[in-house]
Amino acid sequence: MSTIKSSSEDLTLDADGGSSEIKLKINNVEKASISSAGAFTSTTIDATALTGNLPAISGASLTGLPAAGDKRNFIIDGDFTQWPEGTSFVPIGNNGHSAALWRHNTGGTGAGTITRETDVPTAAESNHQSSYSLKYDVTTLDATPDTGGDHYLLRHYITGTNFKALHQQEVTFSFWHKHTKTGTYTVAFRNHVPNRSYVHEYTQSVSDTWERDTHTFTMDTSGTWLFTDTDKGMDIIFTISAESSFDAGTADTWLAGNLFSTSNQVNAMDSTSNNMLFSQVGLYLGSTAPNFTSPPISTVQDQVDWYVQRYDYDTVGAETIAIGHCFSTGQNYCHFNYRKKMRIAPSGSSTASATFETTIASGAGGSLSAGPTFSGVGKNACRFYMQKTTSNLVAGDASMFHRDGSDTCWLMLDARH
């Protein structure tokens, strides 16, 4: 062993010359060096070597670190995992939902279907393995959208409390698209009125090929924007086709008006061979979009439940739905607690009354002639009112509301925008 030692004085290693370096080697293999500029380079330092109390070091020049701040995706279920009303809509109607928080709007003579598809970007392309995408398929063409307000849109609302974090901030919008018709398409951002709009153009370069668009911009600093649970904070719109009155004169700038297209937008409704697929939709604070990730499925379901809850009863005969009491010989009421508190008091809907039954302790009961009718609807619970086909109940007795022996049935509470 050889040792260089200094007992009471500084030890100086001096490499003369303008560009000379001090090199540290073991067995003639360089392990570290100090350049003439004072930069230290090591090939061996790793986390196991960094122990104890480290000195304060500025991170200003460090690279490869995750971005600080709020990096959540402000698009709830941008991975299209939740389809509470089914996975095929043939055709999809005006104001109809498909994937949980995506609404279709139409104002023309054309029509299309929306389906859940397993055609998605590969993990090699996107660094994320999605299970599903949303597909819009043209079934009735509209060759020339006229000035009567023709439009075909896919829309997603961001609630005001979520939008508050985005207001007047720099944001980045990112998504994957796969369209049959090549050319220029648009995605728009609007306030609730709507009288403030930002329209961005993106391009499908190769037919029926997954491509990604990422766009950074600053949210509007004027106009009226809302920030509570009950408000629409912002409307995001994928345009399939629209007539000229909805065109923004300039893309990528905030403008006054209800705008969601440009003159460059292709008419994707001009052929029944056209379809459009979307996947991995994300909106993020800041100037970059990370590789798409989706929260755990339980988190996504919980997020969606704040807006819409569907209860499907389709596997167990006479499955109990709620307990109540008989109001009269032909009517009963049942109390129903939701899975989760909802955004607002929801609207209620259900399958046909014949798929449900009610029973009392004596065994009397049977199918319904009407209902269930929703009443006393709040954010946490509601009440069902049911009318029997025969008046064989006992007023004041306890009752059970349940699925009939075999039919599929469901209840849905809808608090979406």
KOLBALO-612730 format. One record per residue (C-alpha): residue in three letters; chain; x, y negated, z negated. Coordinates in Angstrom, 2 decimals. Each point is the difference from the previous one (the first is absolute). Layout:
! residues N
<code:ALA	unit:A	u:X	v:Y	w:Z>
...
END
This chain:
! residues 417
<code:MET	unit:A	u:0.00	v:0.00	w:0.00>
<code:SER	unit:A	u:1.26	v:-3.47	w:0.89>
<code:THR	unit:A	u:-1.14	v:-3.02	w:-1.97>
<code:ILE	unit:A	u:0.31	v:-3.71	w:0.65>
<code:LYS	unit:A	u:-0.42	v:-1.73	w:-3.33>
<code:SER	unit:A	u:0.10	v:-3.52	w:-1.35>
<code:SER	unit:A	u:0.03	v:-0.26	w:-3.78>
<code:SER	unit:A	u:-0.50	v:-3.69	w:-0.67>
<code:GLU	unit:A	u:0.12	v:-1.79	w:3.32>
<code:ASP	unit:A	u:-2.18	v:-0.13	w:3.09>
<code:LEU	unit:A	u:0.66	v:2.71	w:2.55>
<code:THR	unit:A	u:0.23	v:-1.46	w:3.47>
<code:LEU	unit:A	u:-0.38	v:1.92	w:3.26>
<code:ASP	unit:A	u:0.94	v:-2.39	w:2.76>
<code:ALA	unit:A	u:-0.39	v:0.84	w:3.68>
<code:ASP	unit:A	u:1.78	v:-2.74	w:1.93>
<code:GLY	unit:A	u:-1.24	v:-0.91	w:3.44>
<code:GLY	unit:A	u:-3.01	v:-1.87	w:1.37>
<code:SER	unit:A	u:-2.19	v:3.06	w:0.53>
<code:SER	unit:A	u:1.59	v:2.54	w:-2.33>
<code:GLU	unit:A	u:-2.16	v:2.16	w:-2.23>
<code:ILE	unit:A	u:0.55	v:1.82	w:-3.26>
<code:LYS	unit:A	u:-0.93	v:3.63	w:0.54>
<code:LEU	unit:A	u:-0.66	v:2.62	w:-2.67>
<code:LYS	unit:A	u:0.60	v:3.58	w:1.11>
<code:ILE	unit:A	u:-0.13	v:3.50	w:-1.51>
<code:ASN	unit:A	u:1.83	v:2.77	w:1.83>
<code:ASN	unit:A	u:0.52	v:-2.49	w:2.78>
<code:VAL	unit:A	u:-3.80	v:-0.44	w:0.38>
<code:GLU	unit:A	u:-1.18	v:-3.58	w:-0.34>
<code:LYS	unit:A	u:-2.60	v:-0.40	w:-2.77>
<code:ALA	unit:A	u:-0.24	v:-3.79	w:-0.22>
<code:SER	unit:A	u:1.55	v:-3.18	w:1.33>
<code:ILE	unit:A	u:0.12	v:-3.72	w:-0.69>
<code:SER	unit:A	u:0.13	v:-2.19	w:3.09>
<code:SER	unit:A	u:1.95	v:-3.22	w:0.35>
<code:ALA	unit:A	u:-3.34	v:-1.81	w:-0.44>
<code:GLY	unit:A	u:-0.57	v:1.73	w:-3.35>
<code:ALA	unit:A	u:-2.72	v:2.43	w:1.15>
<code:PHE	unit:A	u:0.03	v:3.31	w:-1.85>
<code:THR	unit:A	u:-0.92	v:3.10	w:1.98>
<code:SER	unit:A	u:-0.48	v:3.47	w:-1.43>
<code:THR	unit:A	u:-1.05	v:3.29	w:1.53>
<code:THR	unit:A	u:-0.59	v:1.76	w:-3.29>
<code:ILE	unit:A	u:-2.03	v:-2.22	w:-2.32>
<code:ASP	unit:A	u:-3.47	v:1.49	w:-0.58>
<code:ALA	unit:A	u:-2.70	v:-0.24	w:-2.63>
<code:THR	unit:A	u:1.78	v:2.44	w:-2.34>
<code:ALA	unit:A	u:2.94	v:-2.41	w:-0.19>
<code:LEU	unit:A	u:-2.15	v:-2.96	w:-1.00>
<code:THR	unit:A	u:-0.52	v:0.54	w:-3.73>
<code:GLY	unit:A	u:-0.03	v:-2.15	w:-3.10>
<code:ASN	unit:A	u:-0.78	v:-3.70	w:-0.05>
<code:LEU	unit:A	u:0.66	v:-1.39	w:3.45>
<code:PRO	unit:A	u:0.88	v:-3.66	w:0.51>
<code:ALA	unit:A	u:-2.51	v:-2.38	w:1.54>
<code:ILE	unit:A	u:0.33	v:0.25	w:3.79>
<code:SER	unit:A	u:-1.82	v:-2.13	w:2.55>
<code:GLY	unit:A	u:-2.11	v:2.04	w:2.41>
<code:ALA	unit:A	u:-0.11	v:-2.74	w:2.64>
<code:SER	unit:A	u:2.22	v:1.94	w:2.42>
<code:LEU	unit:A	u:-1.38	v:3.48	w:-0.70>
<code:THR	unit:A	u:-1.84	v:1.78	w:2.80>
<code:GLY	unit:A	u:-2.38	v:2.93	w:0.23>
<code:LEU	unit:A	u:-1.95	v:-0.99	w:-3.12>
<code:PRO	unit:A	u:-3.83	v:0.15	w:-0.13>
<code:ALA	unit:A	u:-1.74	v:-3.35	w:0.37>
<code:ALA	unit:A	u:-1.11	v:-1.71	w:-3.17>
<code:GLY	unit:A	u:-3.53	v:-1.18	w:-0.72>
<code:ASP	unit:A	u:-3.42	v:1.33	w:0.95>
<code:LYS	unit:A	u:0.54	v:2.60	w:2.75>
<code:ARG	unit:A	u:-3.40	v:1.71	w:-0.06>
<code:ASN	unit:A	u:-1.96	v:0.60	w:3.16>
<code:PHE	unit:A	u:-3.01	v:-2.33	w:-0.08>
<code:ILE	unit:A	u:-1.89	v:2.27	w:2.42>
<code:ILE	unit:A	u:-1.86	v:2.52	w:-2.13>
<code:ASP	unit:A	u:0.32	v:3.48	w:1.52>
<code:GLY	unit:A	u:2.02	v:-1.10	w:3.03>
<code:ASP	unit:A	u:0.66	v:3.72	w:0.47>
<code:PHE	unit:A	u:-3.69	v:0.73	w:0.80>
<code:THR	unit:A	u:-0.39	v:2.78	w:-2.56>
<code:GLN	unit:A	u:-3.49	v:-0.90	w:-1.31>
<code:TRP	unit:A	u:-3.10	v:0.55	w:2.16>
<code:PRO	unit:A	u:-2.95	v:0.07	w:-2.44>
<code:GLU	unit:A	u:-2.71	v:0.03	w:2.67>
<code:GLY	unit:A	u:1.49	v:2.66	w:2.25>
<code:THR	unit:A	u:2.76	v:0.26	w:2.57>
<code:SER	unit:A	u:-1.91	v:-0.48	w:3.28>
<code:PHE	unit:A	u:-2.36	v:-2.83	w:1.01>
<code:VAL	unit:A	u:-1.67	v:0.55	w:3.37>
<code:PRO	unit:A	u:-0.54	v:-2.76	w:0.88>
<code:ILE	unit:A	u:1.14	v:-2.43	w:-2.66>
<code:GLY	unit:A	u:-2.62	v:-2.71	w:-0.54>
<code:ASN	unit:A	u:0.34	v:-3.69	w:-0.67>
<code:ASN	unit:A	u:1.20	v:-0.64	w:-3.57>
<code:GLY	unit:A	u:0.56	v:3.73	w:-0.45>
<code:HIS	unit:A	u:2.83	v:1.25	w:-2.18>
<code:SER	unit:A	u:2.19	v:2.96	w:0.94>
<code:ALA	unit:A	u:3.19	v:0.31	w:-2.04>
<code:ALA	unit:A	u:-0.87	v:-1.27	w:-3.46>
<code:LEU	unit:A	u:0.75	v:-3.73	w:0.36>
<code:TRP	unit:A	u:-0.05	v:-0.42	w:3.79>
<code:ARG	unit:A	u:-3.09	v:-1.51	w:1.61>
<code:HIS	unit:A	u:-0.95	v:0.00	w:3.68>
<code:ASN	unit:A	u:-1.63	v:-3.06	w:1.55>
<code:THR	unit:A	u:-1.47	v:-0.17	w:3.47>
<code:GLY	unit:A	u:-1.97	v:-2.54	w:1.97>
<code:GLY	unit:A	u:-0.13	v:1.44	w:3.51>
<code:THR	unit:A	u:-1.48	v:2.73	w:2.17>
<code:GLY	unit:A	u:2.95	v:2.34	w:-0.40>
<code:ALA	unit:A	u:0.42	v:2.66	w:-2.67>
<code:GLY	unit:A	u:2.60	v:2.27	w:-1.50>
<code:THR	unit:A	u:0.56	v:2.74	w:-2.53>
<code:ILE	unit:A	u:2.34	v:-0.06	w:-2.98>
<code:THR	unit:A	u:1.59	v:3.20	w:-1.23>
<code:ARG	unit:A	u:2.63	v:1.06	w:-2.48>
<code:GLU	unit:A	u:2.93	v:1.51	w:1.86>
<code:THR	unit:A	u:3.12	v:1.96	w:-0.95>
<code:ASP	unit:A	u:1.94	v:-1.67	w:2.84>
<code:VAL	unit:A	u:2.47	v:-2.19	w:-1.94>
<code:PRO	unit:A	u:3.52	v:-1.43	w:0.37>
<code:THR	unit:A	u:2.62	v:2.60	w:-0.81>
<code:ALA	unit:A	u:2.01	v:-0.20	w:-3.20>
<code:ALA	unit:A	u:3.10	v:-0.44	w:2.17>
<code:GLU	unit:A	u:-1.57	v:-3.08	w:1.60>
<code:SER	unit:A	u:-1.48	v:-1.67	w:-3.07>
<code:ASN	unit:A	u:1.79	v:1.58	w:-3.00>
<code:HIS	unit:A	u:-3.42	v:0.93	w:-1.36>
<code:GLN	unit:A	u:-2.17	v:3.05	w:0.64>
<code:SER	unit:A	u:-3.60	v:-1.09	w:0.41>
<code:SER	unit:A	u:-2.86	v:2.47	w:0.16>
<code:TYR	unit:A	u:-2.53	v:-2.11	w:1.87>
<code:SER	unit:A	u:-0.54	v:-2.89	w:2.37>
<code:LEU	unit:A	u:-3.12	v:-1.91	w:1.06>
<code:LYS	unit:A	u:-1.05	v:0.42	w:3.63>
<code:TYR	unit:A	u:-2.43	v:-2.18	w:1.98>
<code:ASP	unit:A	u:-1.14	v:1.68	w:3.22>
<code:VAL	unit:A	u:-2.01	v:-1.91	w:2.62>
<code:THR	unit:A	u:-3.17	v:1.89	w:0.94>
<code:THR	unit:A	u:-2.02	v:-2.77	w:1.72>
<code:LEU	unit:A	u:2.06	v:-2.54	w:1.92>
<code:ASP	unit:A	u:-0.41	v:-3.76	w:0.12>
<code:ALA	unit:A	u:1.83	v:-0.95	w:3.19>
<code:THR	unit:A	u:-0.35	v:-3.78	w:-0.37>
<code:PRO	unit:A	u:-0.71	v:-1.34	w:-3.49>
<code:ASP	unit:A	u:-2.17	v:-3.05	w:0.65>
<code:THR	unit:A	u:-0.45	v:-3.31	w:-1.80>
<code:GLY	unit:A	u:-2.89	v:1.29	w:-2.08>
<code:GLY	unit:A	u:2.32	v:0.84	w:-2.87>
<code:ASP	unit:A	u:1.25	v:3.41	w:1.09>
<code:HIS	unit:A	u:2.59	v:1.38	w:-2.39>
<code:TYR	unit:A	u:1.26	v:3.36	w:-1.28>
<code:LEU	unit:A	u:1.97	v:-0.11	w:-3.25>
<code:LEU	unit:A	u:1.47	v:2.09	w:-2.81>
<code:ARG	unit:A	u:0.11	v:-1.99	w:-3.26>
<code:HIS	unit:A	u:1.52	v:0.30	w:-3.45>
<code:TYR	unit:A	u:-0.78	v:-2.42	w:-2.84>
<code:ILE	unit:A	u:2.44	v:-0.95	w:-2.75>
<code:THR	unit:A	u:-1.82	v:-0.99	w:-3.18>
<code:GLY	unit:A	u:0.65	v:-3.49	w:-1.35>
<code:THR	unit:A	u:1.84	v:1.12	w:-3.14>
<code:ASN	unit:A	u:2.48	v:1.99	w:2.10>
<code:PHE	unit:A	u:0.28	v:-2.74	w:2.60>
<code:LYS	unit:A	u:0.94	v:-2.56	w:-2.66>
<code:ALA	unit:A	u:3.54	v:1.43	w:-0.13>
<code:LEU	unit:A	u:0.32	v:-0.52	w:3.78>
<code:HIS	unit:A	u:-1.42	v:-3.52	w:0.24>
<code:GLN	unit:A	u:2.41	v:-2.42	w:1.73>
<code:GLN	unit:A	u:2.79	v:2.60	w:-0.22>
<code:GLU	unit:A	u:2.22	v:1.58	w:2.63>
<code:VAL	unit:A	u:-1.35	v:3.46	w:0.84>
<code:THR	unit:A	u:0.81	v:2.85	w:2.35>
<code:PHE	unit:A	u:-2.64	v:2.11	w:1.76>
<code:SER	unit:A	u:1.01	v:3.39	w:1.38>
<code:PHE	unit:A	u:-1.87	v:2.86	w:1.67>
<code:TRP	unit:A	u:0.31	v:2.82	w:2.52>
<code:HIS	unit:A	u:-2.20	v:0.10	w:3.10>
<code:LYS	unit:A	u:-0.60	v:2.42	w:2.84>
<code:HIS	unit:A	u:-2.27	v:-1.32	w:2.77>
<code:THR	unit:A	u:-0.84	v:1.49	w:3.39>
<code:LYS	unit:A	u:-0.09	v:-3.35	w:1.78>
<code:THR	unit:A	u:3.33	v:-1.84	w:0.02>
<code:GLY	unit:A	u:0.34	v:-3.76	w:-0.34>
<code:THR	unit:A	u:-0.63	v:-2.73	w:-2.55>
<code:TYR	unit:A	u:-2.30	v:0.50	w:-3.00>
<code:THR	unit:A	u:-0.75	v:-2.23	w:-2.97>
<code:VAL	unit:A	u:-0.34	v:0.24	w:-3.74>
<code:ALA	unit:A	u:-1.51	v:-2.97	w:-1.84>
<code:PHE	unit:A	u:-0.10	v:-1.39	w:-3.54>
<code:ARG	unit:A	u:-2.93	v:-2.20	w:-1.13>
<code:ASN	unit:A	u:-1.46	v:-1.63	w:-3.07>
<code:HIS	unit:A	u:-3.49	v:0.83	w:-1.28>
<code:VAL	unit:A	u:-1.94	v:-2.84	w:1.72>
<code:PRO	unit:A	u:1.47	v:0.72	w:2.60>
<code:ASN	unit:A	u:1.54	v:-3.25	w:1.23>
<code:ARG	unit:A	u:3.73	v:0.61	w:-0.35>
<code:SER	unit:A	u:1.63	v:2.64	w:2.22>
<code:TYR	unit:A	u:3.43	v:1.34	w:0.89>
<code:VAL	unit:A	u:0.26	v:2.25	w:3.07>
<code:HIS	unit:A	u:3.07	v:2.15	w:0.66>
<code:GLU	unit:A	u:0.68	v:1.80	w:3.28>
<code:TYR	unit:A	u:1.58	v:3.45	w:0.15>
<code:THR	unit:A	u:0.81	v:2.23	w:2.96>
<code:GLN	unit:A	u:-0.73	v:3.60	w:0.88>
<code:SER	unit:A	u:2.96	v:0.68	w:2.29>
<code:VAL	unit:A	u:-0.47	v:3.68	w:0.82>
<code:SER	unit:A	u:-3.42	v:1.63	w:0.34>
<code:ASP	unit:A	u:-1.03	v:2.43	w:-2.76>
<code:THR	unit:A	u:3.26	v:-0.42	w:-1.90>
<code:TRP	unit:A	u:0.45	v:-0.95	w:-3.66>
<code:GLU	unit:A	u:1.62	v:-3.45	w:-0.28>
<code:ARG	unit:A	u:0.53	v:-2.28	w:-3.00>
<code:ASP	unit:A	u:-0.70	v:-3.71	w:-0.27>
<code:THR	unit:A	u:1.38	v:-2.12	w:-2.85>
<code:HIS	unit:A	u:-0.72	v:-3.71	w:-0.31>
<code:THR	unit:A	u:1.05	v:-2.55	w:-2.65>
<code:PHE	unit:A	u:-1.90	v:-3.26	w:-0.50>
<code:THR	unit:A	u:-1.04	v:-2.47	w:-2.68>
<code:MET	unit:A	u:-3.54	v:-0.03	w:-1.32>
<code:ASP	unit:A	u:-2.15	v:-3.06	w:0.63>
<code:THR	unit:A	u:0.69	v:-3.07	w:-2.12>
<code:SER	unit:A	u:-3.34	v:-1.68	w:0.80>
<code:GLY	unit:A	u:-3.65	v:0.97	w:0.19>
<code:THR	unit:A	u:-2.18	v:1.66	w:-2.63>
<code:TRP	unit:A	u:1.10	v:3.34	w:-1.47>
<code:LEU	unit:A	u:-1.64	v:1.93	w:-2.85>
<code:PHE	unit:A	u:1.65	v:1.91	w:-2.84>
<code:THR	unit:A	u:-2.53	v:1.97	w:-2.11>
<code:ASP	unit:A	u:-1.16	v:3.64	w:-0.08>
<code:THR	unit:A	u:-3.24	v:-0.88	w:1.72>
<code:ASP	unit:A	u:1.63	v:-1.94	w:2.84>
<code:LYS	unit:A	u:1.40	v:0.95	w:3.37>
<code:GLY	unit:A	u:3.56	v:-1.25	w:-0.25>
<code:MET	unit:A	u:1.04	v:0.79	w:3.56>
<code:ASP	unit:A	u:-1.34	v:1.89	w:3.00>
<code:ILE	unit:A	u:2.46	v:2.02	w:2.13>
<code:ILE	unit:A	u:-1.27	v:0.88	w:3.48>
<code:PHE	unit:A	u:1.27	v:2.37	w:2.68>
<code:THR	unit:A	u:-1.60	v:-1.16	w:3.26>
<code:ILE	unit:A	u:-1.08	v:2.61	w:2.54>
<code:SER	unit:A	u:-1.57	v:-2.52	w:2.36>
<code:ALA	unit:A	u:-1.53	v:-3.48	w:-0.24>
<code:GLU	unit:A	u:-1.38	v:-2.67	w:2.29>
<code:SER	unit:A	u:1.81	v:-3.30	w:0.48>
<code:SER	unit:A	u:-1.80	v:-2.13	w:-2.62>
<code:PHE	unit:A	u:1.94	v:1.90	w:-2.69>
<code:ASP	unit:A	u:3.40	v:-0.72	w:1.58>
<code:ALA	unit:A	u:2.64	v:-1.93	w:-1.91>
<code:GLY	unit:A	u:1.74	v:-2.50	w:2.25>
<code:THR	unit:A	u:3.32	v:0.83	w:-1.62>
<code:ALA	unit:A	u:1.11	v:3.24	w:-1.61>
<code:ASP	unit:A	u:1.94	v:0.19	w:-3.27>
<code:THR	unit:A	u:-1.29	v:-3.24	w:-1.50>
<code:TRP	unit:A	u:-2.82	v:-0.93	w:-2.37>
<code:LEU	unit:A	u:-2.91	v:-1.61	w:1.82>
<code:ALA	unit:A	u:-3.45	v:-1.29	w:-0.85>
<code:GLY	unit:A	u:-2.88	v:2.25	w:1.08>
<code:ASN	unit:A	u:-1.26	v:3.56	w:0.10>
<code:LEU	unit:A	u:2.70	v:1.52	w:2.20>
<code:PHE	unit:A	u:1.28	v:3.56	w:0.37>
<code:SER	unit:A	u:1.32	v:0.34	w:3.54>
<code:THR	unit:A	u:2.04	v:-1.75	w:2.70>
<code:SER	unit:A	u:-0.35	v:-0.25	w:3.76>
<code:ASN	unit:A	u:2.71	v:2.66	w:0.26>
<code:GLN	unit:A	u:-2.01	v:2.65	w:-1.90>
<code:VAL	unit:A	u:-0.77	v:2.97	w:2.22>
<code:ASN	unit:A	u:-3.57	v:1.22	w:0.34>
<code:ALA	unit:A	u:0.34	v:3.44	w:-1.54>
<code:MET	unit:A	u:-3.74	v:0.55	w:0.51>
<code:ASP	unit:A	u:0.28	v:0.18	w:3.80>
<code:SER	unit:A	u:0.32	v:3.80	w:0.25>
<code:THR	unit:A	u:-1.34	v:2.98	w:-1.87>
<code:SER	unit:A	u:3.50	v:1.46	w:0.31>
<code:ASN	unit:A	u:1.34	v:-2.60	w:-2.43>
<code:ASN	unit:A	u:0.67	v:0.70	w:-3.64>
<code:MET	unit:A	u:1.93	v:-1.71	w:-2.81>
<code:LEU	unit:A	u:1.67	v:1.54	w:-3.04>
<code:PHE	unit:A	u:1.32	v:-1.78	w:-3.10>
<code:SER	unit:A	u:2.20	v:1.30	w:-2.80>
<code:GLN	unit:A	u:2.08	v:-1.17	w:-2.98>
<code:VAL	unit:A	u:-1.43	v:-3.53	w:-0.30>
<code:GLY	unit:A	u:1.79	v:-2.23	w:-2.49>
<code:LEU	unit:A	u:0.03	v:-3.63	w:-1.14>
<code:TYR	unit:A	u:2.86	v:-1.08	w:-2.27>
<code:LEU	unit:A	u:1.29	v:-3.11	w:-1.72>
<code:GLY	unit:A	u:3.27	v:-1.24	w:1.47>
<code:SER	unit:A	u:1.90	v:0.05	w:3.26>
<code:THR	unit:A	u:0.36	v:3.76	w:0.41>
<code:ALA	unit:A	u:-2.21	v:3.07	w:0.06>
<code:PRO	unit:A	u:1.40	v:3.06	w:-1.78>
<code:ASN	unit:A	u:-0.40	v:3.45	w:1.45>
<code:PHE	unit:A	u:-3.64	v:0.88	w:-0.55>
<code:THR	unit:A	u:-0.83	v:1.90	w:-3.17>
<code:SER	unit:A	u:-3.35	v:0.91	w:-1.48>
<code:PRO	unit:A	u:-0.79	v:0.10	w:-3.74>
<code:PRO	unit:A	u:-0.92	v:3.35	w:-1.57>
<code:ILE	unit:A	u:-3.34	v:1.20	w:1.31>
<code:SER	unit:A	u:-1.59	v:-0.41	w:-3.44>
<code:THR	unit:A	u:0.98	v:-3.69	w:0.05>
<code:VAL	unit:A	u:-1.44	v:-0.50	w:3.48>
<code:GLN	unit:A	u:-3.27	v:1.68	w:-0.99>
<code:ASP	unit:A	u:-0.20	v:-2.20	w:-3.07>
<code:GLN	unit:A	u:0.58	v:-3.13	w:2.10>
<code:VAL	unit:A	u:-2.70	v:1.02	w:2.48>
<code:ASP	unit:A	u:-2.45	v:0.87	w:-2.80>
<code:TRP	unit:A	u:-0.05	v:-3.68	w:-1.00>
<code:TYR	unit:A	u:-1.70	v:-0.62	w:3.37>
<code:VAL	unit:A	u:-1.92	v:3.14	w:0.89>
<code:GLN	unit:A	u:-0.86	v:3.24	w:-1.79>
<code:ARG	unit:A	u:-1.63	v:2.95	w:1.68>
<code:TYR	unit:A	u:-1.13	v:3.07	w:-1.94>
<code:ASP	unit:A	u:-0.35	v:3.10	w:2.16>
<code:TYR	unit:A	u:-1.94	v:2.99	w:-1.32>
<code:ASP	unit:A	u:0.59	v:2.74	w:2.52>
<code:THR	unit:A	u:1.41	v:3.14	w:-1.61>
<code:VAL	unit:A	u:-1.97	v:1.01	w:-3.12>
<code:GLY	unit:A	u:-3.72	v:0.74	w:0.14>
<code:ALA	unit:A	u:-2.09	v:-2.18	w:-2.36>
<code:GLU	unit:A	u:3.11	v:-1.97	w:-1.01>
<code:THR	unit:A	u:-0.96	v:-2.49	w:-2.73>
<code:ILE	unit:A	u:0.26	v:-3.64	w:0.97>
<code:ALA	unit:A	u:-1.58	v:-1.87	w:-2.94>
<code:ILE	unit:A	u:-2.20	v:0.40	w:-3.06>
<code:GLY	unit:A	u:-3.09	v:-2.13	w:-0.61>
<code:HIS	unit:A	u:-3.62	v:-0.02	w:-1.15>
<code:CYS	unit:A	u:-3.42	v:0.29	w:1.55>
<code:PHE	unit:A	u:-1.74	v:-3.35	w:0.29>
<code:SER	unit:A	u:-3.24	v:1.68	w:1.06>
<code:THR	unit:A	u:-1.19	v:3.34	w:1.34>
<code:GLY	unit:A	u:1.36	v:-0.86	w:3.42>
<code:GLN	unit:A	u:2.94	v:-2.31	w:-0.69>
<code:ASN	unit:A	u:3.27	v:0.16	w:-1.86>
<code:TYR	unit:A	u:2.99	v:-2.25	w:-0.67>
<code:CYS	unit:A	u:3.65	v:0.99	w:-0.36>
<code:HIS	unit:A	u:3.07	v:-1.94	w:-1.14>
<code:PHE	unit:A	u:3.18	v:0.27	w:2.09>
<code:ASN	unit:A	u:3.51	v:-1.11	w:-1.04>
<code:TYR	unit:A	u:2.49	v:-0.83	w:2.75>
<code:ARG	unit:A	u:3.51	v:1.46	w:0.16>
<code:LYS	unit:A	u:1.43	v:-3.49	w:-0.29>
<code:LYS	unit:A	u:-1.18	v:-3.57	w:-0.49>
<code:MET	unit:A	u:-0.71	v:-1.50	w:3.41>
<code:ARG	unit:A	u:0.88	v:-3.33	w:1.62>
<code:ILE	unit:A	u:-3.59	v:-1.25	w:-0.05>
<code:ALA	unit:A	u:-3.38	v:1.59	w:-0.69>
<code:PRO	unit:A	u:-0.18	v:2.43	w:2.93>
<code:SER	unit:A	u:-2.76	v:0.96	w:2.37>
<code:GLY	unit:A	u:-1.15	v:3.61	w:-0.31>
<code:SER	unit:A	u:-0.86	v:2.55	w:2.66>
<code:SER	unit:A	u:-0.57	v:3.76	w:0.20>
<code:THR	unit:A	u:-0.93	v:2.87	w:2.26>
<code:ALA	unit:A	u:-3.63	v:0.96	w:0.63>
<code:SER	unit:A	u:-2.14	v:0.49	w:-3.09>
<code:ALA	unit:A	u:-0.67	v:3.65	w:0.91>
<code:THR	unit:A	u:3.62	v:0.89	w:-0.83>
<code:PHE	unit:A	u:-0.56	v:-0.83	w:-3.69>
<code:GLU	unit:A	u:-2.16	v:1.48	w:-2.75>
<code:THR	unit:A	u:-0.98	v:-0.81	w:-3.56>
<code:THR	unit:A	u:-0.68	v:2.47	w:-2.83>
<code:ILE	unit:A	u:-1.29	v:-0.28	w:-3.60>
<code:ALA	unit:A	u:0.48	v:2.33	w:-2.97>
<code:SER	unit:A	u:-3.09	v:2.08	w:0.76>
<code:GLY	unit:A	u:1.37	v:0.76	w:3.44>
<code:ALA	unit:A	u:-2.52	v:-2.23	w:1.77>
<code:GLY	unit:A	u:1.32	v:-2.23	w:2.71>
<code:GLY	unit:A	u:0.89	v:0.45	w:3.61>
<code:SER	unit:A	u:0.81	v:-2.13	w:3.01>
<code:LEU	unit:A	u:-0.44	v:-3.75	w:0.36>
<code:SER	unit:A	u:-2.36	v:-1.86	w:2.28>
<code:ALA	unit:A	u:2.06	v:-3.19	w:-0.23>
<code:GLY	unit:A	u:3.26	v:-1.16	w:-1.45>
<code:PRO	unit:A	u:2.23	v:-0.19	w:-1.65>
<code:THR	unit:A	u:-0.65	v:-3.74	w:-0.16>
<code:PHE	unit:A	u:2.75	v:-2.03	w:-1.65>
<code:SER	unit:A	u:-0.85	v:-2.50	w:-2.73>
<code:GLY	unit:A	u:1.77	v:-1.73	w:-2.85>
<code:VAL	unit:A	u:3.14	v:0.01	w:2.15>
<code:GLY	unit:A	u:3.06	v:-1.46	w:-1.73>
<code:LYS	unit:A	u:3.77	v:0.23	w:0.43>
<code:ASN	unit:A	u:0.27	v:3.01	w:-2.33>
<code:ALA	unit:A	u:-3.22	v:1.97	w:0.30>
<code:CYS	unit:A	u:-3.48	v:0.11	w:1.49>
<code:ARG	unit:A	u:-3.34	v:1.75	w:-0.34>
<code:PHE	unit:A	u:-1.84	v:2.25	w:2.47>
<code:TYR	unit:A	u:-3.72	v:0.03	w:0.44>
<code:MET	unit:A	u:-1.50	v:3.14	w:1.59>
<code:GLN	unit:A	u:-3.46	v:0.93	w:1.20>
<code:LYS	unit:A	u:-1.09	v:3.67	w:-0.12>
<code:THR	unit:A	u:-1.91	v:1.73	w:2.78>
<code:THR	unit:A	u:-2.37	v:1.43	w:-2.65>
<code:SER	unit:A	u:-0.97	v:-1.50	w:-3.35>
<code:ASN	unit:A	u:1.17	v:2.83	w:-2.24>
<code:LEU	unit:A	u:2.35	v:-1.85	w:-2.35>
<code:VAL	unit:A	u:-0.70	v:-0.82	w:-3.64>
<code:ALA	unit:A	u:0.19	v:-3.70	w:-0.80>
<code:GLY	unit:A	u:2.68	v:-0.66	w:-2.60>
<code:ASP	unit:A	u:1.82	v:3.31	w:0.49>
<code:ALA	unit:A	u:3.70	v:0.19	w:0.86>
<code:SER	unit:A	u:0.75	v:0.76	w:3.61>
<code:MET	unit:A	u:2.92	v:1.06	w:2.16>
<code:PHE	unit:A	u:0.72	v:-1.46	w:3.43>
<code:HIS	unit:A	u:1.93	v:2.44	w:2.18>
<code:ARG	unit:A	u:0.77	v:1.28	w:3.44>
<code:ASP	unit:A	u:-2.49	v:2.49	w:1.41>
<code:GLY	unit:A	u:1.12	v:3.58	w:0.44>
<code:SER	unit:A	u:1.83	v:-0.28	w:3.31>
<code:ASP	unit:A	u:-0.12	v:-3.36	w:1.79>
<code:THR	unit:A	u:3.00	v:-2.31	w:0.13>
<code:CYS	unit:A	u:-0.78	v:-3.34	w:-1.59>
<code:TRP	unit:A	u:1.78	v:-3.14	w:-1.15>
<code:LEU	unit:A	u:-0.31	v:-3.32	w:-1.80>
<code:MET	unit:A	u:2.05	v:-3.06	w:0.93>
<code:LEU	unit:A	u:0.67	v:-3.30	w:-1.79>
<code:ASP	unit:A	u:1.36	v:-2.66	w:2.36>
<code:ALA	unit:A	u:1.68	v:-3.17	w:-1.30>
<code:ARG	unit:A	u:2.02	v:-0.78	w:3.14>
<code:HIS	unit:A	u:0.14	v:-3.46	w:1.52>
END
